[in-house]
């Protein structure tokens, strides 16, 4: 397991959400909940969350990002969005 694989998992969820948004806008809110649920469950069950915590948390992920400030801002913003979605998921169940 490494930061690259974790980033690709999050990117996969993002791309799926964008694809559905572009093709089936009226079903987007239902799908967003399901894809968030899937990604969060996978992160928890696969012990990815523990690995992230053991490797410096989301701040540790910045060592994976290129040193440009713009890249870091985009990356951290994406992680923040995923974190917010995870909180909504756990609070709704």
Secondary structure, DSSP 8 states (H G I E B T S, - for coil): --HHHHHHHHHHHHHHHHHHHHH-GGGHHHHHHHHHHHHHHHHHHTTHHHHHHHTTHHHHHTTTS-S-HHHHHHHHHHHHHHHHHHHHHHHH-
